């Protein structure tokens, strides 16, 4: 999902893959988003249970904001779609939909990065389980990933 988001977000990647692939990657990303929530359904069951600490409030708020940005990206993406959903008879409102799409996409990227950062130890733990004999250490991979972000972040502004 992270790779799909990077391909969707970076301006150079958009120019490289084109609008058709961008639309299909967006549909795939939304599908992964729904699958992520299905796989983590236990979190949804526990939202109203237990004591809320400051960290839990922050993470819950972050998840709600990500949900809003995903809804904004998908609704505006559907309105803007020309290739993946040509059967939908939607016309007009393109400039407003594009602004909402860009706003939702960029803020969604920032918020999902924060979400991933909060759960980084889980990601590293899962990666260690999957890769038993890594060619490159997970820590070095993390540093390489972080070093690649400034170029992507620069395209946001």
Secondary structure, DSSP 8 states (H G I E B T S, - for coil): -HHHHHHHH-HHHHHHHHHHHHHHHHHHHHHHHHHHHHHTHHHHHTTTSS---HHHHHHHHHHHHHHHHHHHHHHHHHHH-SSTTTTS---S-HHHHHHHHHHHHHHHHHHHHHHHHHTHHHHHHHHHHH-SS-SS-HHHHHHHHHHHHHHHHHHH-
